[in-house]
Amino acid sequence: MLQGWHGWVGTFTGVALITVAVLPLAALTVWALARRRGATGTTAAWQMSLAEVGIAYGTVPWVWMIMIRKTEPRRSCCWCAGPCTRCRRA
């Protein structure tokens, strides 16, 4: 299980779990925005609200995961994960 704040915000698993946990909040935000826009007479209030929240909800976790610093050292000298076969390094 994830331990400490770094386990939640500093790992891919933690970001994925937070993303799933925040889904009800995103749905509530869509509902609130659509209700507010509907009250002002905006056409297509649900579609606009869903698109705006969906853009943020779909983008933020990916940017977050890209910016997570990898703390484990590289195991090889090139792109491969194991012993390098290109340059013959172990």
C-alpha positions in Angstrom: 0.0 0.0 0.0 1.1 3.6 -0.5 2.8 5.1 2.5 3.3 8.8 3.2 2.5 11.7 1.0 5.2 10.9 -1.5 3.6 7.5 -2.1 0.4 9.3 -3.1 1.7 12.4 -5.1 5.1 11.1 -6.2 4.3 7.8 -7.8 2.3 6.8 -10.9 0.1 4.5 -8.8 -0.7 7.4 -6.4 -1.6 9.7 -9.2 -3.9 7.1 -10.8 -5.6 6.5 -7.5 -6.0 10.2 -6.8 -7.4 10.6 -10.4 -10.0 8.0 -9.7 -10.8 9.4 -6.2 -11.4 12.9 -7.7 -13.9 11.7 -10.3 -17.0 12.4 -8.2 -15.7 16.0 -7.6 -15.3 16.4 -11.4 -18.8 15.2 -11.9 -20.1 17.6 -9.3 -18.2 20.4 -11.0 -19.8 19.6 -14.3 -23.2 19.6 -12.7 -22.7 22.9 -10.9 -21.3 24.6 -14.0 -24.1 23.3 -16.2 -26.7 24.4 -13.7 -25.2 27.9 -13.4 -25.0 28.3 -17.2 -28.4 26.9 -17.7 -29.8 29.5 -15.3 -28.3 32.3 -17.4 -29.8 30.9 -20.5 -26.7 29.5 -22.2 -27.4 27.0 -24.9 -25.5 23.7 -24.7 -24.6 24.3 -21.1 -24.0 20.6 -20.4 -21.8 20.1 -23.4 -19.7 23.1 -22.6 -19.3 22.2 -18.9 -18.4 18.6 -19.7 -15.9 19.7 -22.3 -14.1 22.2 -20.0 -14.0 19.9 -16.9 -13.0 16.9 -19.2 -10.1 18.8 -20.6 -8.7 19.6 -17.2 -9.5 16.2 -15.7 -7.9 14.4 -18.7 -4.8 16.6 -18.9 -3.7 17.2 -15.3 -2.9 13.6 -14.4 -0.7 13.1 -17.5 1.2 16.3 -17.0 1.6 15.4 -13.3 3.0 12.0 -14.1 5.4 13.4 -16.7 6.8 15.8 -14.1 7.3 13.1 -11.5 11.0 12.8 -10.8 12.3 9.3 -11.3 14.4 8.5 -8.1 15.9 5.1 -9.1 19.2 5.1 -10.9 19.5 4.1 -14.5 20.5 0.5 -14.9 22.1 0.8 -18.3 23.8 3.2 -20.6 21.1 3.5 -23.3 17.3 3.1 -23.7 17.1 -0.6 -22.7 16.2 -1.6 -19.2 18.4 -4.5 -18.7 22.1 -5.3 -19.6 22.9 -3.3 -22.7 23.3 -5.3 -25.9 24.1 -2.3 -28.1 27.3 -1.2 -26.4 28.0 -4.5 -24.5 27.9 -2.9 -21.1 26.7 -5.0 -18.2 
